[in-house]
Amino acid sequence: MDFDTALVTLGFFAFCGGLIDAAVGGGGLVQVPALLHALPQHSLATVFGTNKLAVLAGNMSSIFRYLKRIKIVWKLMLPTVVSAFLFAFLGAFSVSLVPREMMEYVVFFVLIAMAGYTFAKKDLGLVHSHIQCGTKEMLLGIFFGGLIGFYDGVFGPGSGSLLLFIFVKYFGFDFLNASASAKLVNLGTFSAALLFFIPSGHVLWTIGGVVAACNIAGSLTGVFLALRFGSGFIRVFFLILLLFLIGRMGFSIFF
């Protein structure tokens, strides 16, 4: 595959990844394998760094669109984002100490549980509850933000989908508000990762710029679909993505 063809292919997968990420999270499971295939001569760190640049750009574009339409619970989100940022930093430091195989098994079974619970609860995430954001809720936000942030720093795939489920299950958000809130947390985790990758030279700026532009286009499309069709659409999309993630992770673990 020549360079131009590889770049066009990367652009297509980046668009798809951005669309999925903006709606339900998990776009990295589409975009990272495409980058690995297109950049076999580069290290895993360079692939991850280039990917983080692209997803950060797409994430920021989707956040601005969501903020125009969605009322963010800032009292909850600010400590959650800060916690996610700090623990993503810590996760990157600890990447060599945590067995990736163990993380894969844990996340694989968590995804199965999430899919089963969401499918069984037909009304889950269809109605947005007004939460009383007190000390308990803020502490829960800090805990979950730190947990997902650390996971994103160590491993990463599916972190956006995990966040979406947490906001729906534990804070009473509908899927639309949960998707917007998850983007804010991922803004912190992606930024923390880039603080490692950029100074160490693990970002391909030209390829990253092209992939970022396509990711932004996909993100804007994903936000449009989410806002146009609402929580019911996101719920179905979320279940489809979970089945895809379970299948993909299951195949990589057991075969």
N, C-alpha and C positions, 0 to 999 in steps of 0.2 A: 504493500500500500504506500503510494507516494505521499509527500507532506501535505499537499493541497487536499487530497481525498481524505486523509486522516483528520485534517482540520474541519472539513465539512461534516464528517461523521461525528466528531467530538461536539460540534455545534448542535447537531440534532439531539444527541443524548443530553447535552447541557440544557437545551430547551425543555425536554421531557422532565429532566430532574428538577428544574426550576418550577415547572407547573405542579408537579407532585408535592414538592417541598412547600410551596405557597399555600396549598390547600390542606394537606394533612401531614406534612413532614415525611422524611424517609427518602427524599430524592437522591441522597448520597449513594443508595444502593443501586441506582441507575448510572449516576455520573462517575463514581470512583472506578468501577470495572472498565468503563469506556476509556478512562484516562490510563489505567494500567495497561490496557491492550494497545493503546496508541503510543505510549511512552515506555517501551520495554527497556530502553537503554538508561533510564533514569531511576534513581533510588526511590524506595517507598516513601521516604520523607518528602522528597520533591513532588511526588504525585499528590500526597496529602496536602502539602503546602499550597500547590497550585489550585487544588480543589477548594481549599478553605477560602482562597481569594475570591473565587467565582461564587461560592455559596454566600459569602458575606455580602457581595454586591447584590445578588438576587434577593437576599433576606432583607436588606435595607430598603430596596425598592418596594417590596411587598408590605413592609411595615408602614411606610408612608401612605400607601393606599388604604390599608386597614384603619389607620388612625383617623382618617377622614369620616369613616362610617361607624367605627366601633368605639364604645366607651370603655377605656381601659381602667381597671381598678389599680391605680398607681400606688396606693398605700400597700397593696399586696405585692405588686410587680417589682417595685424598686429594690426591696431587700432580696427578693428572689433572684433578680438579675445579678446583683452584686455577689450573692452567694455562688451562683453558677459560674461567674467569671473567675472568682478566686479558686474554686475547686477544680475548674477546668485547667487552670494554671498548675495546680497541685497534681492533677491527673497526668498532665504531660511530663512532669518531673518523675512521676512514679511509673511511667509506662513500662520500664524494664523490670519492675518488681512485681507486677500483677500478671499472672498467666493469662494470655489472650484466649486460650482454649476454654478456661473456666468461665470467662466473661461471655463467650459465645453460647455455652450451655445455659447459663443463667438467663440471658436475654431471650434465647430460643423458647424456653419454657414460660417466661413472662409474657411473650407475645402470644403464645397459645392461650394462656389464661385471659389476657386482654380481649382476644378475639371471641372466646367463649362467653365472657361476661357481657361484652357489647352486643353480641347476637341475641343473648337471652333477654337482656333488658331492652325491649323494643322502644321504649320512650327515653332511653338514656341519651342525654345531650341534645334533645330536641327543644327543651325549654330552658331559658336562662334564669337562674335563681339569683335574687339579690342577696349577696352574702354580707353578713356583718363582719367587717374586717377588723377583728380585735387582735389581741396578743397571740391567741391560739392559732389563728389563721396565718399571721405573719411568721410565726415560728415554723408552721408546717411548710410555708413557702420557702423559707430559708433552708429547711431540711431537704425538701424535694429539689430545690435549685442546686444545692450542694451535691446531692446524689447524682442527678443527671449531668451536672457540670463535670464531676469527676469521671463519670462514665464516658462522656464526650471527649475528655482529654486523653483517656487511656485507650478507648476503642472507637466509639462514635456512631456506627450505623443504627438508624432507627431512633435516635435521641429525640427528634422532633415529634415522632409518633407517640413515644412514651410520655412526653410532656403534655401532648394533647389529651391523652387518656387521663392523666393525673388531674388536669384542670377540670375535666368533665366529671370525673368520679368523686374527687375530694373537695372541690370548691363549688360545684353546682353550675358551672358554666355550660352554655350550649356549645355545640361544636364550632360555630362560627367565632364566638368570643374566645374559645379555647385555642383555636388556630392562630388568631391574632396575638394572643398572649404568649404562646409558644415561640413565636417569631422573636419577641423581645428577649426571651431567655437565651435563644440560640444566638442572638446578636452578641451577648456577653461571652458565650462559649467559643464562637468562631473568632472573635477579637482576641481572646486569650491565646488561642492556638497560633494565630498569626504573629503574636509577639515572640513566639519561638521560631517559627519558620522563616520569617523575613530576615532577621539579623543573621541567621545561619546560612542564608543563601539558598533556601529550599523553595523558591518560588520562580517559576518560568513566566516572566511578565508578559511576553508577547502571546504565548498560548493561553495564559491565564486571562489576558484581556479579552481575547475572542470568546473563550468559554464563559467569562463573566457576562459579556454582552448578550449571549444566547440564553444564559441563565436568567438574566433580568427580563428578557422577553417572555420566557416561560413563566416566571414568577408573576408578571403582570397579568398574563392569561389566566393563571391559577387563581389569583385574587378576584379577577372579574367573574369567573365561574362560581367561586365560593360566595361572593356577595350577591350574584344574580340568582342562584338557586338555593342558597341558605344552608341551614344545618342538616336538613334531610339529605341533600346531595353529599355533603361532607361525610355524613355518617356512612353512607353506602361506599363512598370512595375510600374511607378509612378502613372498612372491613375488607375491601378488595386488596388494599395495600398490605394489610396484616397477613392475608393469605399468601400474597406474593413474598413478603419478608420471611414468613415461616417456611415456605417452600425453598426459598433460596438459601436460608441459613441451615435448614435441615439437610439440604443436599451437600453443602460444604462441610458439615459436621460428620455426616454418616457415610458419605461416599467419596 
